[in-house]
Amino acid sequence: MARNRKKRKSKKSSISSKKKIAIALLCIVSSVLIVYGVNYFELIQKSTNESKIAQEKSTKELMDKMKKMLEDEKKRLKNSEKKSIESKKVVPLPPVRKSEKSDSRYEFSEIKDYKESLKTTDTQKHTKNRVKQEIYHGKPKLAIIIDDVSFAYQVKLLKKIPYKINPSFFPPSSRHPNTIKLSKEFDFALLHLPTEALRYKRAEEVTLLTSDSYETLQNKIKLLKSKFPNIVYYNNHTGSKFTADYNSMKSLLKIMKEEGLVFIDSRTTAKTKAPKISRDMGFRLISRDIFIDNNPQKNLIKEQLKKAVNIAKKRGYAVAIGHPHKNTLEVLINAKELFREVQLVYVKEL
């Protein structure tokens, strides 16, 4: 009996030891799992934080890029607007004076050159030849050319004139780059051909020079023709030196004839060789008879227009040249009553 009790006690003690070992192992495993779980959770959290930081960094970089692009676009638009305003900026005219005396400060270099040339020219003979009585039928014709057209605001005023007008456009340059486009707004237009002067207010970038060879003149004319394929009539800008040079004018008129172009003599000098050369070459030359705005005062512009009408009535036609000044264009817009006795035409209709 005692032996059996001892055996049962020993057996119970063995089971109790196993339980303790199992519990100990369970505790160890649990501890390991807990530690692993904590570490895994920390690793996940760290990874999430790093991912979040990377995402925030990426978002910030993207936002910074977008902000920079927006600022760059604002600068570009601001510069573009500034350039647009500068290109459209209108230089204000000097105030109109009450005095009716001519003020030489307002005269163009071509008008000054013409007046200078008259000092050494037989003016009586010149006037007689320029306004010769001719037989004509129908209403006298008057062609008004407006030189130096360069900008949109000038075109806007020109288009308000309620009868035929002849705008003459400068070739494009850095100062007036849009003349090709602007010239297309009219049914008829001329090219204002820059030619060498004795004096300049400001020379154009592409100017025909007396020192140019025949080939150089030919290339310049061909270039202009390619830029203005629809314009056939050219009148000279300045040119008091070039048009008075026989060889230069002979080359120019020959080139223009070969290219199917027509030269209108602005007569910036009384010494122009265009009339003699055109007679020798056997074609009719159209020339300016009068400048209408050698003084910017409106009443004096009107007086010049009346003189132009009288020339047309006497000879059958006349050519007047003005410039795109505000006063000149405003007078022309409201001058319909002055032209009751003449027909306003394009130069091609003379």
ZADO-1210 file (C-alpha; in nm, 4 decimals, padded with zeros to 6 digits):
<atoms>
<atom x="00.0000" y="00.0000" z="00.0000" code="MET" pos="1"/>
<atom x="00.2766" y="00.2333" z="00.0963" code="ALA" pos="2"/>
<atom x="00.4599" y="00.1443" z="-00.2208" code="ARG" pos="3"/>
<atom x="00.1547" y="00.2176" z="-00.4318" code="ASN" pos="4"/>
<atom x="00.1062" y="00.5586" z="-00.2688" code="ARG" pos="5"/>
<atom x="00.4662" y="00.6376" z="-00.3300" code="LYS" pos="6"/>
<atom x="00.4285" y="00.5450" z="-00.6981" code="LYS" pos="7"/>
<atom x="00.1162" y="00.7653" z="-00.7369" code="ARG" pos="8"/>
<atom x="00.2881" y="01.0550" z="-00.5691" code="LYS" pos="9"/>
<atom x="00.5925" y="01.0151" z="-00.7950" code="SER" pos="10"/>
<atom x="00.3617" y="01.0001" z="-01.0989" code="LYS" pos="11"/>
<atom x="00.1797" y="01.3195" z="-00.9940" code="LYS" pos="12"/>
<atom x="00.5104" y="01.4937" z="-00.9365" code="SER" pos="13"/>
<atom x="00.6240" y="01.3948" z="-01.2894" code="SER" pos="14"/>
<atom x="00.3009" y="01.5301" z="-01.4465" code="ILE" pos="15"/>
<atom x="00.3351" y="01.8495" z="-01.2482" code="SER" pos="16"/>
<atom x="00.6937" y="01.8954" z="-01.3777" code="SER" pos="17"/>
<atom x="00.5794" y="01.8429" z="-01.7352" code="LYS" pos="18"/>
<atom x="00.3061" y="02.0979" z="-01.6887" code="LYS" pos="19"/>
<atom x="00.5545" y="02.3444" z="-01.5528" code="LYS" pos="20"/>
<atom x="00.7863" y="02.2820" z="-01.8473" code="ILE" pos="21"/>
<atom x="00.4952" y="02.3206" z="-02.0914" code="ALA" pos="22"/>
<atom x="00.3837" y="02.6425" z="-01.9237" code="ILE" pos="23"/>
<atom x="00.7412" y="02.7701" z="-01.9258" code="ALA" pos="24"/>
<atom x="00.7740" y="02.6880" z="-02.2958" code="LEU" pos="25"/>
<atom x="00.4381" y="02.8509" z="-02.3651" code="LEU" pos="26"/>
<atom x="00.5534" y="03.1626" z="-02.1811" code="CYS" pos="27"/>
<atom x="00.8779" y="03.1689" z="-02.3771" code="ILE" pos="28"/>
<atom x="00.6987" y="03.1234" z="-02.7077" code="VAL" pos="29"/>
<atom x="00.4448" y="03.3881" z="-02.6123" code="SER" pos="30"/>
<atom x="00.7230" y="03.6269" z="-02.5151" code="SER" pos="31"/>
<atom x="00.8999" y="03.5613" z="-02.8447" code="VAL" pos="32"/>
<atom x="00.5768" y="03.6131" z="-03.0366" code="LEU" pos="33"/>
<atom x="00.5014" y="03.9294" z="-02.8447" code="ILE" pos="34"/>
<atom x="00.8524" y="04.0666" z="-02.9086" code="VAL" pos="35"/>
<atom x="00.8321" y="03.9641" z="-03.2742" code="TYR" pos="36"/>
<atom x="00.4868" y="04.1168" z="-03.3016" code="GLY" pos="37"/>
<atom x="00.6031" y="04.4413" z="-03.1438" code="VAL" pos="38"/>
<atom x="00.9065" y="04.4530" z="-03.3722" code="ASN" pos="39"/>
<atom x="00.6940" y="04.3698" z="-03.6751" code="TYR" pos="40"/>
<atom x="00.4443" y="04.6385" z="-03.5805" code="PHE" pos="41"/>
<atom x="00.7276" y="04.8907" z="-03.5352" code="GLU" pos="42"/>
<atom x="00.8753" y="04.7821" z="-03.8702" code="LEU" pos="43"/>
<atom x="00.5358" y="04.8257" z="-04.0415" code="ILE" pos="44"/>
<atom x="00.4855" y="05.1611" z="-03.8728" code="GLN" pos="45"/>
<atom x="00.8371" y="05.2717" z="-03.9698" code="LYS" pos="46"/>
<atom x="00.7797" y="05.1582" z="-04.3270" code="SER" pos="47"/>
<atom x="00.4456" y="05.3399" z="-04.3339" code="THR" pos="48"/>
<atom x="00.6051" y="05.6543" z="-04.1925" code="ASN" pos="49"/>
<atom x="00.8870" y="05.6381" z="-04.4462" code="GLU" pos="50"/>
<atom x="00.6345" y="05.5851" z="-04.7248" code="SER" pos="51"/>
<atom x="00.4291" y="05.8737" z="-04.5930" code="LYS" pos="52"/>
<atom x="00.7389" y="06.0964" z="-04.5713" code="ILE" pos="53"/>
<atom x="00.8420" y="05.9965" z="-04.9252" code="ALA" pos="54"/>
<atom x="00.4893" y="06.0658" z="-05.0493" code="GLN" pos="55"/>
<atom x="00.4819" y="06.4016" z="-04.8715" code="GLU" pos="56"/>
<atom x="00.8237" y="06.4826" z="-05.0169" code="LYS" pos="57"/>
<atom x="00.7094" y="06.3828" z="-05.3653" code="SER" pos="58"/>
<atom x="00.3884" y="06.5876" z="-05.3251" code="THR" pos="59"/>
<atom x="00.5891" y="06.8877" z="-05.2036" code="LYS" pos="60"/>
<atom x="00.8283" y="06.8601" z="-05.4975" code="GLU" pos="61"/>
<atom x="00.5329" y="06.8381" z="-05.7368" code="LEU" pos="62"/>
<atom x="00.3668" y="07.1390" z="-05.5751" code="MET" pos="63"/>
<atom x="00.6941" y="07.3331" z="-05.5920" code="ASP" pos="64"/>
<atom x="00.7263" y="07.2512" z="-05.9631" code="LYS" pos="65"/>
<atom x="00.3683" y="07.3566" z="-06.0322" code="MET" pos="66"/>
<atom x="00.4204" y="07.6775" z="-05.8349" code="LYS" pos="67"/>
<atom x="00.7358" y="07.7540" z="-06.0333" code="LYS" pos="68"/>
<atom x="00.5565" y="07.6823" z="-06.3621" code="MET" pos="69"/>
<atom x="00.2740" y="07.9148" z="-06.2567" code="LEU" pos="70"/>
<atom x="00.5197" y="08.1904" z="-06.1644" code="GLU" pos="71"/>
<atom x="00.7066" y="08.1434" z="-06.4949" code="ASP" pos="72"/>
<atom x="00.3786" y="08.1641" z="-06.6886" code="GLU" pos="73"/>
<atom x="00.2801" y="08.4815" z="-06.5010" code="LYS" pos="74"/>
<atom x="00.6178" y="08.6368" z="-06.5890" code="LYS" pos="75"/>
<atom x="00.5806" y="08.5313" z="-06.9539" code="ARG" pos="76"/>
<atom x="00.2296" y="08.6791" z="-06.9769" code="LEU" pos="77"/>
<atom x="00.3454" y="08.9975" z="-06.8062" code="LYS" pos="78"/>
<atom x="00.6382" y="09.0364" z="-07.0490" code="ASN" pos="79"/>
<atom x="00.4130" y="08.9540" z="-07.3450" code="SER" pos="80"/>
<atom x="00.1584" y="09.2125" z="-07.2308" code="GLU" pos="81"/>
<atom x="00.4347" y="09.4675" z="-07.1799" code="LYS" pos="82"/>
<atom x="00.5710" y="09.4071" z="-07.5315" code="LYS" pos="83"/>
<atom x="00.2194" y="09.4277" z="-07.6757" code="SER" pos="84"/>
<atom x="00.1580" y="09.7610" z="-07.5014" code="ILE" pos="85"/>
<atom x="00.4945" y="09.8952" z="-07.6209" code="GLU" pos="86"/>
<atom x="00.4240" y="09.7872" z="-07.9802" code="SER" pos="87"/>
<atom x="00.0868" y="09.9623" z="-07.9713" code="LYS" pos="88"/>
<atom x="00.2147" y="10.2721" z="-07.7987" code="LYS" pos="89"/>
<atom x="00.1277" y="10.5811" z="-07.9979" code="VAL" pos="90"/>
<atom x="00.3711" y="10.8673" z="-07.9940" code="VAL" pos="91"/>
<atom x="00.1615" y="11.1772" z="-07.9176" code="PRO" pos="92"/>
<atom x="00.1593" y="11.4541" z="-08.1747" code="LEU" pos="93"/>
<atom x="00.2981" y="11.7935" z="-08.0781" code="PRO" pos="94"/>
<atom x="00.0229" y="12.0410" z="-07.9857" code="PRO" pos="95"/>
<atom x="-00.1251" y="12.2278" z="-08.2803" code="VAL" pos="96"/>
<atom x="-00.0265" y="12.5927" z="-08.2714" code="ARG" pos="97"/>
<atom x="-00.2585" y="12.8818" z="-08.3443" code="LYS" pos="98"/>
<atom x="-00.0038" y="13.0483" z="-08.5679" code="SER" pos="99"/>
<atom x="-00.0516" y="12.9723" z="-08.9387" code="GLU" pos="100"/>
<atom x="00.3178" y="13.0154" z="-09.0163" code="LYS" pos="101"/>
<atom x="00.4968" y="12.7014" z="-09.1270" code="SER" pos="102"/>
<atom x="00.7064" y="12.5469" z="-08.8516" code="ASP" pos="103"/>
<atom x="01.0115" y="12.3704" z="-08.9952" code="SER" pos="104"/>
<atom x="01.0350" y="12.1406" z="-08.6934" code="ARG" pos="105"/>
<atom x="00.7333" y="11.9489" z="-08.8236" code="TYR" pos="106"/>
<atom x="00.8635" y="11.9109" z="-09.1769" code="GLU" pos="107"/>
<atom x="00.9839" y="11.5732" z="-09.2973" code="PHE" pos="108"/>
<atom x="01.3405" y="11.5338" z="-09.4219" code="SER" pos="109"/>
<atom x="01.2052" y="11.4604" z="-09.7733" code="GLU" pos="110"/>
<atom x="01.0131" y="11.7908" z="-09.7752" code="ILE" pos="111"/>
<atom x="01.3217" y="11.9779" z="-09.6533" code="LYS" pos="112"/>
<atom x="01.5330" y="11.8115" z="-09.9220" code="ASP" pos="113"/>
<atom x="01.2784" y="11.9029" z="-10.1870" code="TYR" pos="114"/>
<atom x="01.2767" y="12.2687" z="-10.0776" code="LYS" pos="115"/>
<atom x="01.6569" y="12.2740" z="-10.0779" code="GLU" pos="116"/>
<atom x="01.6662" y="12.1299" z="-10.4293" code="SER" pos="117"/>
<atom x="01.4365" y="12.4057" z="-10.5540" code="LEU" pos="118"/>
<atom x="01.6988" y="12.6667" z="-10.4611" code="LYS" pos="119"/>
<atom x="01.9243" y="12.5401" z="-10.7402" code="THR" pos="120"/>
<atom x="01.6467" y="12.4548" z="-10.9876" code="THR" pos="121"/>
<atom x="01.4526" y="12.6660" z="-11.2335" code="ASP" pos="122"/>
<atom x="01.1279" y="12.6668" z="-11.0322" code="THR" pos="123"/>
<atom x="00.9307" y="12.8436" z="-11.3047" code="GLN" pos="124"/>
<atom x="01.0232" y="12.5770" z="-11.5583" code="LYS" pos="125"/>
<atom x="00.9607" y="12.3042" z="-11.2995" code="HIS" pos="126"/>
<atom x="00.6099" y="12.4325" z="-11.2153" code="THR" pos="127"/>
<atom x="00.5203" y="12.4740" z="-11.5820" code="LYS" pos="128"/>
<atom x="00.6197" y="12.1153" z="-11.6593" code="ASN" pos="129"/>
<atom x="00.4517" y="11.9684" z="-11.3533" code="ARG" pos="130"/>
<atom x="00.1053" y="12.1243" z="-11.4029" code="VAL" pos="131"/>
<atom x="00.0568" y="12.1210" z="-11.7785" code="LYS" pos="132"/>
<atom x="-00.2893" y="12.1681" z="-11.9291" code="GLN" pos="133"/>
<atom x="-00.4116" y="11.8389" z="-12.0707" code="GLU" pos="134"/>
<atom x="-00.7242" y="11.7309" z="-12.2590" code="ILE" pos="135"/>
<atom x="-00.9308" y="11.4914" z="-12.0530" code="TYR" pos="136"/>
<atom x="-01.2837" y="11.3603" z="-12.0318" code="HIS" pos="137"/>
<atom x="-01.5027" y="11.3065" z="-11.7286" code="GLY" pos="138"/>
<atom x="-01.4448" y="11.4114" z="-11.3708" code="LYS" pos="139"/>
<atom x="-01.0867" y="11.5078" z="-11.2733" code="PRO" pos="140"/>
<atom x="-00.9081" y="11.2363" z="-11.0748" code="LYS" pos="141"/>
<atom x="-00.7187" y="11.2837" z="-10.7496" code="LEU" pos="142"/>
<atom x="-00.5009" y="11.0116" z="-10.5965" code="ALA" pos="143"/>
<atom x="-00.3996" y="11.0700" z="-10.2322" code="ILE" pos="144"/>
<atom x="-00.1037" y="10.8634" z="-10.1132" code="ILE" pos="145"/>
<atom x="-00.0376" y="10.8261" z="-09.7407" code="ILE" pos="146"/>
<atom x="00.3303" y="10.7430" z="-09.6893" code="ASP" pos="147"/>
<atom x="00.5071" y="10.5800" z="-09.3926" code="ASP" pos="148"/>
<atom x="00.2174" y="10.3522" z="-09.2905" code="VAL" pos="149"/>
<atom x="00.3567" y="10.1173" z="-09.0262" code="SER" pos="150"/>
<atom x="00.1215" y="10.0495" z="-08.7356" code="PHE" pos="151"/>
<atom x="-00.2265" y="09.9134" z="-08.6614" code="ALA" pos="152"/>
<atom x="-00.3580" y="10.2385" z="-08.5111" code="TYR" pos="153"/>
<atom x="-00.2741" y="10.4171" z="-08.8399" code="GLN" pos="154"/>
<atom x="-00.4565" y="10.1490" z="-09.0387" code="VAL" pos="155"/>
<atom x="-00.7584" y="10.1857" z="-08.8104" code="LYS" pos="156"/>
<atom x="-00.7816" y="10.5595" z="-08.8894" code="LEU" pos="157"/>
<atom x="-00.7129" y="10.5080" z="-09.2608" code="LEU" pos="158"/>
<atom x="-01.0027" y="10.2635" z="-09.2862" code="LYS" pos="159"/>
<atom x="-01.2384" y="10.5348" z="-09.1587" code="LYS" pos="160"/>
<atom x="-01.1706" y="10.7510" z="-09.4668" code="ILE" pos="161"/>
<atom x="-01.4918" y="10.7198" z="-09.6739" code="PRO" pos="162"/>
<atom x="-01.3321" y="10.7128" z="-10.0206" code="TYR" pos="163"/>
<atom x="-01.0384" y="10.5589" z="-10.2029" code="LYS" pos="164"/>
<atom x="-00.7022" y="10.6218" z="-10.0406" code="ILE" pos="165"/>
<atom x="-00.3550" y="10.4888" z="-10.1296" code="ASN" pos="166"/>
<atom x="-00.1678" y="10.3660" z="-09.8187" code="PRO" pos="167"/>
<atom x="00.2048" y="10.3155" z="-09.8756" code="SER" pos="168"/>
<atom x="00.3642" y="10.0657" z="-09.6353" code="PHE" pos="169"/>
<atom x="00.7227" y="10.0517" z="-09.5164" code="PHE" pos="170"/>
<atom x="00.9050" y="09.7188" z="-09.5603" code="PRO" pos="171"/>
<atom x="00.9053" y="09.5263" z="-09.2292" code="PRO" pos="172"/>
<atom x="01.1826" y="09.6092" z="-08.9837" code="SER" pos="173"/>
<atom x="01.2563" y="09.5775" z="-08.6118" code="SER" pos="174"/>
<atom x="01.0710" y="09.9074" z="-08.5546" code="ARG" pos="175"/>
<atom x="00.7617" y="09.8099" z="-08.7550" code="HIS" pos="176"/>
<atom x="00.7534" y="09.4306" z="-08.8057" code="PRO" pos="177"/>
<atom x="00.3855" y="09.3904" z="-08.9025" code="ASN" pos="178"/>
<atom x="00.3616" y="09.5905" z="-09.2265" code="THR" pos="179"/>
<atom x="00.3154" y="09.2841" z="-09.4497" code="ILE" pos="180"/>
<atom x="00.0120" y="09.1711" z="-09.2488" code="LYS" pos="181"/>
<atom x="-00.1297" y="09.5249" z="-09.2229" code="LEU" pos="182"/>
<atom x="-00.0998" y="09.5875" z="-09.5979" code="SER" pos="183"/>
<atom x="-00.3369" y="09.2954" z="-09.6635" code="LYS" pos="184"/>
<atom x="-00.6228" y="09.4838" z="-09.4957" code="GLU" pos="185"/>
<atom x="-00.6589" y="09.7073" z="-09.8038" code="PHE" pos="186"/>
<atom x="-00.7873" y="09.6324" z="-10.1533" code="ASP" pos="187"/>
<atom x="-00.5014" y="09.8415" z="-10.2913" code="PHE" pos="188"/>
<atom x="-00.1726" y="09.9488" z="-10.1359" code="ALA" pos="189"/>
<atom x="00.1761" y="10.0670" z="-10.2300" code="LEU" pos="190"/>
<atom x="00.5212" y="09.9797" z="-10.1010" code="LEU" pos="191"/>
<atom x="00.7095" y="10.2780" z="-09.9607" code="HIS" pos="192"/>
<atom x="01.0553" y="10.2079" z="-10.1034" code="LEU" pos="193"/>
<atom x="01.3410" y="10.3414" z="-09.8840" code="PRO" pos="194"/>
<atom x="01.6033" y="10.5198" z="-10.0974" code="THR" pos="195"/>
<atom x="01.9143" y="10.7117" z="-10.0001" code="GLU" pos="196"/>
<atom x="01.8697" y="11.0733" z="-09.8918" code="ALA" pos="197"/>
<atom x="02.1013" y="11.3703" z="-09.8520" code="LEU" pos="198"/>
<atom x="01.9802" y="11.3852" z="-09.4921" code="ARG" pos="199"/>
<atom x="01.7746" y="11.1506" z="-09.2784" code="TYR" pos="200"/>
<atom x="01.5468" y="11.1894" z="-08.9834" code="LYS" pos="201"/>
<atom x="01.5964" y="10.8144" z="-08.9470" code="ARG" pos="202"/>
<atom x="01.7163" y="10.5719" z="-09.2148" code="ALA" pos="203"/>
<atom x="01.5251" y="10.2493" z="-09.2750" code="GLU" pos="204"/>
<atom x="01.7024" y="09.9150" z="-09.2302" code="GLU" pos="205"/>
<atom x="01.6720" y="09.8217" z="-09.5993" code="VAL" pos="206"/>
<atom x="01.7549" y="10.1296" z="-09.8073" code="THR" pos="207"/>
<atom x="01.8605" y="10.1465" z="-10.1723" code="LEU" pos="208"/>
<atom x="02.1990" y="10.3189" z="-10.1943" code="LEU" pos="209"/>
<atom x="02.3785" y="10.4945" z="-10.4790" code="THR" pos="210"/>
<atom x="02.6785" y="10.2745" z="-10.3947" code="SER" pos="211"/>
<atom x="02.4762" y="09.9551" z="-10.4581" code="ASP" pos="212"/>
<atom x="02.5700" y="09.7508" z="-10.7629" code="SER" pos="213"/>
<atom x="02.3077" y="09.6517" z="-11.0201" code="TYR" pos="214"/>
<atom x="02.3027" y="09.3001" z="-10.8735" code="GLU" pos="215"/>
<atom x="02.2579" y="09.4343" z="-10.5168" code="THR" pos="216"/>
<atom x="01.9667" y="09.6573" z="-10.6250" code="LEU" pos="217"/>
<atom x="01.8132" y="09.3651" z="-10.8124" code="GLN" pos="218"/>
<atom x="01.8372" y="09.1378" z="-10.5062" code="ASN" pos="219"/>
<atom x="01.6816" y="09.4033" z="-10.2808" code="LYS" pos="220"/>
<atom x="01.3875" y="09.4552" z="-10.5173" code="ILE" pos="221"/>
<atom x="01.3336" y="09.0803" z="-10.5591" code="LYS" pos="222"/>
<atom x="01.3350" y="09.0377" z="-10.1810" code="LEU" pos="223"/>
<atom x="01.0724" y="09.3106" z="-10.1373" code="LEU" pos="224"/>
<atom x="00.8626" y="09.1628" z="-10.4161" code="LYS" pos="225"/>
<atom x="00.8687" y="08.8233" z="-10.2422" code="SER" pos="226"/>
<atom x="00.7524" y="08.9842" z="-09.9166" code="LYS" pos="227"/>
<atom x="00.4733" y="09.1842" z="-10.0857" code="PHE" pos="228"/>
<atom x="00.3683" y="08.9640" z="-10.3808" code="PRO" pos="229"/>
<atom x="00.0367" y="09.1478" z="-10.4265" code="ASN" pos="230"/>
<atom x="00.1842" y="09.4995" z="-10.4411" code="ILE" pos="231"/>
<atom x="00.2888" y="09.6306" z="-10.7818" code="VAL" pos="232"/>
<atom x="00.3240" y="10.0067" z="-10.7213" code="TYR" pos="233"/>
<atom x="00.6288" y="10.1399" z="-10.5320" code="TYR" pos="234"/>
<atom x="00.6877" y="10.5044" z="-10.4368" code="ASN" pos="235"/>
<atom x="01.0162" y="10.6231" z="-10.2931" code="ASN" pos="236"/>
<atom x="01.0709" y="10.7082" z="-09.9277" code="HIS" pos="237"/>
<atom x="01.3223" y="10.9981" z="-09.8975" code="THR" pos="238"/>
<atom x="01.5603" y="10.9482" z="-10.1946" code="GLY" pos="239"/>
<atom x="01.6866" y="11.3034" z="-10.2484" code="SER" pos="240"/>
<atom x="02.0295" y="11.1550" z="-10.3218" code="LYS" pos="241"/>
<atom x="01.9284" y="10.8293" z="-10.4928" code="PHE" pos="242"/>
<atom x="01.6625" y="10.9658" z="-10.7327" code="THR" pos="243"/>
<atom x="01.8966" y="11.2491" z="-10.8365" code="ALA" pos="244"/>
<atom x="02.1619" y="10.9933" z="-10.9361" code="ASP" pos="245"/>
<atom x="02.1162" y="10.9035" z="-11.3046" code="TYR" pos="246"/>
<atom x="02.2872" y="10.5631" z="-11.2999" code="ASN" pos="247"/>
<atom x="02.1130" y="10.4463" z="-10.9825" code="SER" pos="248"/>
<atom x="01.7692" y="10.5462" z="-11.1111" code="MET" pos="249"/>
<atom x="01.8329" y="10.3945" z="-11.4522" code="LYS" pos="250"/>
<atom x="01.9233" y="10.0623" z="-11.2870" code="SER" pos="251"/>
<atom x="01.6233" y="10.0760" z="-11.0550" code="LEU" pos="252"/>
<atom x="01.3676" y="10.1557" z="-11.3268" code="LEU" pos="253"/>
<atom x="01.5105" y="09.8845" z="-11.5511" code="LYS" pos="254"/>
<atom x="01.4913" y="09.6263" z="-11.2697" code="ILE" pos="255"/>
<atom x="01.1367" y="09.7283" z="-11.1785" code="MET" pos="256"/>
<atom x="01.0246" y="09.7047" z="-11.5405" code="LYS" pos="257"/>
<atom x="01.1746" y="09.3545" z="-11.5650" code="GLU" pos="258"/>
<atom x="00.9965" y="09.2525" z="-11.2430" code="GLU" pos="259"/>
<atom x="00.6594" y="09.3900" z="-11.3585" code="GLY" pos="260"/>
<atom x="00.6598" y="09.6675" z="-11.0972" code="LEU" pos="261"/>
<atom x="00.5624" y="10.0350" z="-11.1334" code="VAL" pos="262"/>
<atom x="00.7587" y="10.3255" z="-10.9857" code="PHE" pos="263"/>
<atom x="00.5753" y="10.6339" z="-10.8513" code="ILE" pos="264"/>
<atom x="00.8095" y="10.9311" z="-10.8084" code="ASP" pos="265"/>
<atom x="00.7513" y="11.0992" z="-10.4708" code="SER" pos="266"/>
<atom x="00.9646" y="11.3884" z="-10.6002" code="ARG" pos="267"/>
<atom x="01.1689" y="11.4383" z="-10.2860" code="THR" pos="268"/>
<atom x="01.4039" y="11.6426" z="-10.5029" code="THR" pos="269"/>
<atom x="01.3420" y="11.8664" z="-10.8022" code="ALA" pos="270"/>
<atom x="01.6598" y="11.7108" z="-10.9469" code="LYS" pos="271"/>
<atom x="01.5016" y="11.3661" z="-10.9839" code="THR" pos="272"/>
<atom x="01.6167" y="11.1784" z="-11.2948" code="LYS" pos="273"/>
<atom x="01.3033" y="10.9627" z="-11.3087" code="ALA" pos="274"/>
<atom x="01.1183" y="11.1762" z="-11.5712" code="PRO" pos="275"/>
<atom x="01.4072" y="11.1731" z="-11.8234" code="LYS" pos="276"/>
<atom x="01.4842" y="10.8026" z="-11.7759" code="ILE" pos="277"/>
<atom x="01.1178" y="10.7011" z="-11.8046" code="SER" pos="278"/>
<atom x="01.0865" y="10.9002" z="-12.1299" code="ARG" pos="279"/>
<atom x="01.4033" y="10.7371" z="-12.2645" code="ASP" pos="280"/>
<atom x="01.2702" y="10.3935" z="-12.1677" code="MET" pos="281"/>
<atom x="00.9321" y="10.4692" z="-12.3227" code="GLY" pos="282"/>
<atom x="00.6905" y="10.4450" z="-12.0324" code="PHE" pos="283"/>
<atom x="00.4653" y="10.6915" z="-11.8521" code="ARG" pos="284"/>
<atom x="00.5770" y="10.8125" z="-11.5103" code="LEU" pos="285"/>
<atom x="00.3346" y="10.9103" z="-11.2333" code="ILE" pos="286"/>
<atom x="00.4778" y="11.1729" z="-10.9954" code="SER" pos="287"/>
<atom x="00.3722" y="11.3629" z="-10.6868" code="ARG" pos="288"/>
<atom x="00.2233" y="11.7073" z="-10.7454" code="ASP" pos="289"/>
<atom x="00.1881" y="11.8305" z="-10.3874" code="ILE" pos="290"/>
<atom x="00.2574" y="11.7448" z="-10.0230" code="PHE" pos="291"/>
<atom x="-00.0528" y="11.8020" z="-09.8117" code="ILE" pos="292"/>
<atom x="00.0900" y="11.8097" z="-09.4583" code="ASP" pos="293"/>
<atom x="00.4239" y="11.9906" z="-09.4586" code="ASN" pos="294"/>
<atom x="00.2584" y="12.1716" z="-09.1662" code="ASN" pos="295"/>
<atom x="00.0405" y="11.9688" z="-08.9232" code="PRO" pos="296"/>
<atom x="-00.2220" y="12.2356" z="-08.8625" code="GLN" pos="297"/>
<atom x="-00.5625" y="12.1233" z="-08.9879" code="LYS" pos="298"/>
<atom x="-00.6503" y="12.4479" z="-09.1664" code="ASN" pos="299"/>
<atom x="-00.3222" y="12.4362" z="-09.3596" code="LEU" pos="300"/>
<atom x="-00.3761" y="12.0702" z="-09.4532" code="ILE" pos="301"/>
<atom x="-00.7167" y="12.1682" z="-09.5948" code="LYS" pos="302"/>
<atom x="-00.5533" y="12.4479" z="-09.7976" code="GLU" pos="303"/>
<atom x="-00.3091" y="12.1979" z="-09.9495" code="GLN" pos="304"/>
<atom x="-00.5952" y="11.9650" z="-10.0381" code="LEU" pos="305"/>
<atom x="-00.7739" y="12.2525" z="-10.2150" code="LYS" pos="306"/>
<atom x="-00.4558" y="12.3132" z="-10.4169" code="LYS" pos="307"/>
<atom x="-00.4475" y="11.9424" z="-10.5085" code="ALA" pos="308"/>
<atom x="-00.8091" y="11.9649" z="-10.6295" code="VAL" pos="309"/>
<atom x="-00.7238" y="12.2720" z="-10.8426" code="ASN" pos="310"/>
<atom x="-00.4293" y="12.0897" z="-11.0035" code="ILE" pos="311"/>
<atom x="-00.6588" y="11.7968" z="-11.0874" code="ALA" pos="312"/>
<atom x="-00.9207" y="12.0298" z="-11.2353" code="LYS" pos="313"/>
<atom x="-00.6595" y="12.2025" z="-11.4509" code="LYS" pos="314"/>
<atom x="-00.4786" y="11.8939" z="-11.5790" code="ARG" pos="315"/>
<atom x="-00.7341" y="11.6160" z="-11.5371" code="GLY" pos="316"/>
<atom x="-00.5570" y="11.4356" z="-11.2552" code="TYR" pos="317"/>
<atom x="-00.3266" y="11.5032" z="-10.9587" code="ALA" pos="318"/>
<atom x="-00.1225" y="11.3087" z="-10.7054" code="VAL" pos="319"/>
<atom x="-00.1010" y="11.4319" z="-10.3452" code="ALA" pos="320"/>
<atom x="00.1139" y="11.2822" z="-10.0708" code="ILE" pos="321"/>
<atom x="00.0514" y="11.2979" z="-09.6971" code="GLY" pos="322"/>
<atom x="00.1592" y="11.1108" z="-09.3865" code="HIS" pos="323"/>
<atom x="-00.0301" y="10.9107" z="-09.1225" code="PRO" pos="324"/>
<atom x="-00.0450" y="11.1863" z="-08.8623" code="HIS" pos="325"/>
<atom x="-00.3596" y="11.2111" z="-08.6535" code="LYS" pos="326"/>
<atom x="-00.4408" y="11.5622" z="-08.7847" code="ASN" pos="327"/>
<atom x="-00.3876" y="11.4616" z="-09.1471" code="THR" pos="328"/>
<atom x="-00.6078" y="11.1544" z="-09.1199" code="LEU" pos="329"/>
<atom x="-00.8807" y="11.3356" z="-08.9266" code="GLU" pos="330"/>
<atom x="-00.8939" y="11.6063" z="-09.1942" code="VAL" pos="331"/>
<atom x="-00.9221" y="11.3412" z="-09.4665" code="LEU" pos="332"/>
<atom x="-01.1965" y="11.1540" z="-09.2791" code="ILE" pos="333"/>
<atom x="-01.4069" y="11.4728" z="-09.2775" code="ASN" pos="334"/>
<atom x="-01.2999" y="11.6250" z="-09.6112" code="ALA" pos="335"/>
<atom x="-01.5591" y="11.4681" z="-09.8418" code="LYS" pos="336"/>
<atom x="-01.7095" y="11.8113" z="-09.9128" code="GLU" pos="337"/>
<atom x="-01.3717" y="11.9349" z="-10.0457" code="LEU" pos="338"/>
<atom x="-01.3739" y="11.6678" z="-10.3147" code="PHE" pos="339"/>
<atom x="-01.7122" y="11.7323" z="-10.4773" code="ARG" pos="340"/>
<atom x="-01.5480" y="11.8323" z="-10.8066" code="GLU" pos="341"/>
<atom x="-01.3002" y="11.5431" z="-10.8292" code="VAL" pos="342"/>
<atom x="-01.3033" y="11.1650" z="-10.8228" code="GLN" pos="343"/>
<atom x="-01.0827" y="11.0038" z="-10.5554" code="LEU" pos="344"/>
<atom x="-00.8960" y="10.7108" z="-10.7147" code="VAL" pos="345"/>
<atom x="-00.6178" y="10.4577" z="-10.6712" code="TYR" pos="346"/>
<atom x="-00.2936" y="10.5486" z="-10.8537" code="VAL" pos="347"/>
<atom x="-00.3467" y="10.2498" z="-11.0842" code="LYS" pos="348"/>
<atom x="-00.6616" y="10.4270" z="-11.2150" code="GLU" pos="349"/>
<atom x="-00.4782" y="10.7428" z="-11.3279" code="LEU" pos="350"/>
</atoms>
